[in-house]
Amino acid sequence: MSLFNRQGIPKALLRDQGGTGNRYESLGADSGNNKESNGDNSALDTSINDGFKDDILALRNYLFISLTTDATTFKMHGLVQLAT
């Protein structure tokens, strides 16, 4: 995130796309190996989305990031980018 333009960081960049390094693996998510628990996937997706929203809210509360006017990208504080 620190390598991009701090004025326009897309939301999709902050989400885990590949499944590696996912901190929510401890919630019991198999990487597609268990096909019998498809009903539980929606609950897991909801908890991951809630966790993502909580993480973004914490960053916004500390003024590390803010939403742009179109609400599709984030702006990172300049000192946060410098520190990272």
Helices and strands as residue ranges (DSSP letters): E 9-10, H 11-14, G 23-27, G 35-37, H 38-61, E 65-67, E 73-76, H 78-83
